[in-house]
Amino acid sequence: MYQKVSINYLSTMCCLVLVSLVINGGCHFRTNYFSEKPASSYRINKVVVVGFQSAMSQGEEPGVVRDPLSGAVFMAEPVSHEVVQKMTDILFDRLVAESRYELVSPGQAKGVFSSIVYSDLNVGMGPIKVLKEVGKAFQADAVLAGFIYRWREREGNDYGVNRAASVAFDIHLIRPADGTVLWKGKFDKTQQSLSENLLDVATFVKGRGRWMTVEKLATVGLQKLLLEMSPGPKESGSSEVDNHSSY
């Protein structure tokens, strides 16, 4: 069914949201957003941004995959190289804009990454060890890498869809010295109308009451995750974050 949005609809939904917030005040919901960071004061100055990879190769059938970095199991489907590059660019541009760290670009990291992976001396080297070596090559404090599990564009436009945008990805911050995962976050989201989920207020606001493209939805999720990543040297205060933020 084609789902439409009108001014009257938005007004009605806003009223329902206010009622819902009053009834459910103080509650937190984490159905499709996850961020985890240990209670560590490890200060990060220099980060190698490896960026994203597709969790499944083109031509593979959608199914269950294991995250090579965390061991967690996810449903996944093939994602194109163009999408992977787009998300990597968005990630790096966002980090550059925030000016939190001294950054090594994905382009710089790619050369070192490839030389390690394709070296005859490193046959069978696990992904964590590869990222450790990449980080050490740049004398970095951390390496940032992730996987994209789903990327489905909406079918429709800003005001009505046959199918909403849907995206799933994760990112990991890894310490090169010992391979410790300093922080990890996952975003798994299919946009819903407020009539389907009255508590999905944040997505409604971010999308300005419209149906988002998958790129917009992914950017919203990426921004949310990066806000909770370990602070850089230009930020003051504790590196602790509230891991129970609602979305």
TORTI-552704 format. One record per residue (C-alpha): residue in one letter; chain; x, y, z; residue number from 1. Coordinates in Angstrom, 3 decimals. Layout:
BEGIN
R|residuo|cadena|u|v|w|num
R|A|A|X|Y|Z|NUM
...
END
This chain:
BEGIN
R|residuo|cadena|u|v|w|num
R|M|A|0.000|0.000|0.000|1
R|Y|A|1.281|3.451|-0.910|2
R|Q|A|1.795|5.392|2.327|3
R|K|A|1.122|9.123|2.071|4
R|V|A|1.862|12.040|4.377|5
R|S|A|-0.355|15.124|4.589|6
R|I|A|-0.434|18.280|6.721|7
R|N|A|-3.470|17.011|8.645|8
R|Y|A|-1.755|13.684|9.131|9
R|L|A|1.369|15.355|10.503|10
R|S|A|-0.666|17.524|12.873|11
R|T|A|-2.558|14.498|14.164|12
R|M|A|0.626|12.500|14.591|13
R|C|A|2.346|15.324|16.488|14
R|C|A|-0.573|15.375|18.956|15
R|L|A|-0.346|11.612|19.365|16
R|V|A|3.413|11.856|19.941|17
R|L|A|2.882|14.361|22.759|18
R|V|A|0.335|12.084|24.411|19
R|S|A|2.649|9.109|23.992|20
R|L|A|5.588|10.967|25.546|21
R|V|A|3.487|11.927|28.568|22
R|I|A|2.313|8.356|29.058|23
R|N|A|5.758|6.823|28.556|24
R|G|A|7.900|9.551|30.106|25
R|G|A|11.268|8.351|31.365|26
R|C|A|11.308|5.157|29.277|27
R|H|A|14.165|4.268|26.920|28
R|F|A|13.818|2.188|23.773|29
R|R|A|16.742|0.589|21.933|30
R|T|A|15.171|-1.631|19.307|31
R|N|A|17.476|-0.818|16.402|32
R|Y|A|20.329|1.269|17.745|33
R|F|A|23.239|-0.062|19.784|34
R|S|A|26.407|1.512|21.145|35
R|E|A|28.876|-0.143|23.481|36
R|K|A|32.058|1.269|25.009|37
R|P|A|34.036|0.007|27.996|38
R|A|A|34.684|2.276|30.957|39
R|S|A|38.116|3.272|29.719|40
R|S|A|39.919|6.598|29.813|41
R|Y|A|42.139|5.660|26.851|42
R|R|A|42.784|8.903|24.995|43
R|I|A|42.808|8.780|21.213|44
R|N|A|44.720|11.283|19.110|45
R|K|A|45.377|9.671|15.729|46
R|V|A|42.838|7.488|13.911|47
R|V|A|43.220|5.493|10.704|48
R|V|A|39.874|5.529|8.903|49
R|V|A|39.724|2.265|6.967|50
R|G|A|35.999|2.750|6.393|51
R|F|A|33.354|0.234|5.399|52
R|Q|A|33.228|-3.101|3.638|53
R|S|A|30.217|-5.075|2.446|54
R|A|A|29.425|-7.993|4.738|55
R|M|A|28.510|-10.056|1.654|56
R|S|A|29.969|-10.106|-1.838|57
R|Q|A|27.950|-9.352|-4.965|58
R|G|A|26.185|-12.456|-6.235|59
R|E|A|25.799|-14.105|-2.835|60
R|E|A|22.383|-15.027|-1.529|61
R|P|A|21.103|-13.009|1.460|62
R|G|A|21.569|-14.898|4.699|63
R|V|A|23.238|-15.063|8.096|64
R|V|A|26.828|-13.817|8.426|65
R|R|A|29.250|-13.488|11.317|66
R|D|A|30.881|-10.119|11.921|67
R|P|A|34.632|-10.817|11.511|68
R|L|A|35.500|-8.212|14.148|69
R|S|A|33.016|-8.903|16.938|70
R|G|A|31.807|-12.411|16.176|71
R|A|A|28.173|-11.263|16.337|72
R|V|A|25.707|-12.862|13.905|73
R|F|A|23.570|-10.731|11.565|74
R|M|A|21.216|-11.128|8.628|75
R|A|A|22.884|-9.606|5.571|76
R|E|A|22.576|-9.094|1.839|77
R|P|A|25.053|-7.962|-0.840|78
R|V|A|25.875|-4.251|-0.950|79
R|S|A|27.482|-2.614|-3.986|80
R|H|A|30.979|-1.148|-4.069|81
R|E|A|29.475|2.244|-4.865|82
R|V|A|27.435|2.191|-1.653|83
R|V|A|30.458|1.090|0.386|84
R|Q|A|32.511|3.950|-1.066|85
R|K|A|29.700|6.441|-0.459|86
R|M|A|29.370|5.457|3.198|87
R|T|A|33.122|5.539|3.701|88
R|D|A|33.218|9.059|2.234|89
R|I|A|30.352|10.189|4.490|90
R|L|A|32.127|8.723|7.525|91
R|F|A|35.435|10.413|6.736|92
R|D|A|33.860|13.764|5.828|93
R|R|A|31.940|13.738|9.094|94
R|L|A|35.100|13.077|11.106|95
R|V|A|36.957|15.825|9.250|96
R|A|A|34.143|18.279|10.030|97
R|E|A|34.217|17.388|13.718|98
R|S|A|38.009|17.927|13.946|99
R|R|A|38.271|15.536|16.885|100
R|Y|A|41.274|13.535|15.724|101
R|E|A|44.354|13.574|13.567|102
R|L|A|43.076|11.456|10.681|103
R|V|A|44.580|9.078|8.154|104
R|S|A|42.255|8.985|5.145|105
R|P|A|40.667|5.820|3.709|106
R|G|A|42.699|6.359|0.555|107
R|Q|A|45.959|6.288|2.502|108
R|A|A|44.812|3.313|4.548|109
R|K|A|43.734|1.345|1.480|110
R|G|A|47.257|1.069|0.092|111
R|V|A|48.689|-0.292|3.332|112
R|F|A|45.646|-2.529|3.878|113
R|S|A|46.032|-4.082|0.415|114
R|S|A|49.779|-4.612|0.783|115
R|I|A|49.190|-6.500|4.044|116
R|V|A|46.243|-8.585|2.843|117
R|Y|A|47.852|-9.624|-0.451|118
R|S|A|51.326|-10.303|0.903|119
R|D|A|52.390|-13.947|0.678|120
R|L|A|53.744|-13.618|4.205|121
R|N|A|50.294|-12.801|5.599|122
R|V|A|48.175|-15.560|4.091|123
R|G|A|45.392|-16.455|6.502|124
R|M|A|45.885|-13.389|8.685|125
R|G|A|42.671|-12.578|10.563|126
R|P|A|40.862|-9.254|10.104|127
R|I|A|41.688|-7.950|13.584|128
R|K|A|45.383|-8.623|13.042|129
R|V|A|45.265|-6.938|9.623|130
R|L|A|43.738|-3.809|11.163|131
R|K|A|46.340|-3.905|13.937|132
R|E|A|49.112|-3.877|11.336|133
R|V|A|47.462|-1.029|9.419|134
R|G|A|47.278|1.036|12.591|135
R|K|A|50.884|0.300|13.515|136
R|A|A|52.056|1.322|10.040|137
R|F|A|50.719|4.834|10.701|138
R|Q|A|51.648|4.855|14.408|139
R|A|A|47.988|5.476|15.166|140
R|D|A|46.098|5.170|18.425|141
R|A|A|43.074|3.535|16.795|142
R|V|A|41.666|2.131|13.560|143
R|L|A|38.040|2.714|12.534|144
R|A|A|36.374|0.069|10.351|145
R|G|A|32.922|-1.382|9.795|146
R|F|A|30.580|-3.496|7.709|147
R|I|A|27.356|-2.764|5.844|148
R|Y|A|24.731|-5.508|6.111|149
R|R|A|21.751|-3.978|4.306|150
R|W|A|21.098|-1.027|1.999|151
R|R|A|17.585|-0.775|0.548|152
R|E|A|16.427|2.393|-1.160|153
R|R|A|12.879|3.619|-0.620|154
R|E|A|10.348|3.002|-3.354|155
R|G|A|8.473|6.285|-3.654|156
R|N|A|9.203|9.892|-2.751|157
R|D|A|9.314|12.287|0.213|158
R|Y|A|5.571|12.115|0.748|159
R|G|A|4.655|8.519|0.024|160
R|V|A|6.321|5.125|-0.356|161
R|N|A|5.542|1.582|-1.377|162
R|R|A|8.620|0.475|0.554|163
R|A|A|10.528|2.533|3.138|164
R|A|A|14.318|2.953|3.211|165
R|S|A|16.177|0.363|5.280|166
R|V|A|19.837|0.149|6.340|167
R|A|A|22.066|-1.807|8.718|168
R|F|A|25.759|-1.277|9.483|169
R|D|A|28.258|-1.320|12.321|170
R|I|A|31.570|0.350|13.105|171
R|H|A|34.442|-0.646|15.402|172
R|L|A|37.253|1.352|16.960|173
R|I|A|40.262|-0.914|17.421|174
R|R|A|43.524|-0.343|19.317|175
R|P|A|46.509|-1.387|17.148|176
R|A|A|48.742|-2.237|20.097|177
R|D|A|46.750|-5.306|21.138|178
R|G|A|43.651|-5.530|18.929|179
R|T|A|41.280|-4.485|21.697|180
R|V|A|37.894|-3.241|20.465|181
R|L|A|37.715|0.108|22.278|182
R|W|A|34.185|0.847|21.104|183
R|K|A|31.591|-0.548|18.730|184
R|G|A|28.220|0.610|17.529|185
R|K|A|25.481|-0.749|15.289|186
R|F|A|22.614|0.945|13.456|187
R|D|A|19.795|-1.207|12.069|188
R|K|A|16.771|0.734|10.901|189
R|T|A|13.779|0.601|8.588|190
R|Q|A|11.875|3.879|8.613|191
R|Q|A|8.309|3.640|9.878|192
R|S|A|5.431|6.050|9.909|193
R|L|A|4.319|7.385|13.285|194
R|S|A|1.059|5.477|12.910|195
R|E|A|3.153|2.280|12.859|196
R|N|A|5.450|3.298|15.713|197
R|L|A|4.423|6.290|17.834|198
R|L|A|7.669|6.170|19.794|199
R|D|A|9.911|6.604|16.750|200
R|V|A|9.935|10.367|17.310|201
R|A|A|13.620|10.939|16.538|202
R|T|A|13.394|9.566|12.996|203
R|F|A|10.211|11.559|12.399|204
R|V|A|11.951|14.788|13.455|205
R|K|A|15.177|14.083|11.556|206
R|G|A|13.193|13.352|8.410|207
R|R|A|11.033|16.474|8.870|208
R|G|A|7.945|14.332|8.647|209
R|R|A|8.975|12.880|5.290|210
R|W|A|10.095|9.521|3.985|211
R|M|A|13.899|9.554|3.889|212
R|T|A|16.200|8.168|1.235|213
R|V|A|18.419|5.337|2.439|214
R|E|A|21.444|7.666|2.321|215
R|K|A|19.699|10.171|4.596|216
R|L|A|18.629|7.421|6.999|217
R|A|A|22.170|6.008|7.085|218
R|T|A|23.645|9.464|7.695|219
R|V|A|21.296|10.010|10.636|220
R|G|A|22.443|6.712|12.148|221
R|L|A|26.117|7.376|11.498|222
R|Q|A|25.942|10.791|13.147|223
R|K|A|24.295|9.224|16.185|224
R|L|A|26.997|6.590|16.522|225
R|L|A|29.885|9.028|16.086|226
R|L|A|28.529|11.227|18.861|227
R|E|A|29.111|8.371|21.274|228
R|M|A|32.531|7.319|20.049|229
R|S|A|35.577|7.961|22.211|230
R|P|A|36.430|11.675|22.551|231
R|G|A|39.494|13.078|20.848|232
R|P|A|42.192|15.291|22.366|233
R|K|A|40.256|18.455|21.500|234
R|E|A|37.343|17.451|23.713|235
R|S|A|37.295|17.914|27.465|236
R|G|A|35.579|15.923|30.160|237
R|S|A|35.054|12.223|30.701|238
R|S|A|35.114|9.715|27.881|239
R|E|A|32.130|7.936|29.423|240
R|V|A|28.877|7.918|27.467|241
R|D|A|25.314|6.965|28.287|242
R|N|A|24.883|3.703|26.410|243
R|H|A|21.123|3.732|27.018|244
R|S|A|20.293|6.622|24.707|245
R|S|A|16.975|6.202|23.006|246
R|Y|A|16.504|6.442|19.266|247
END
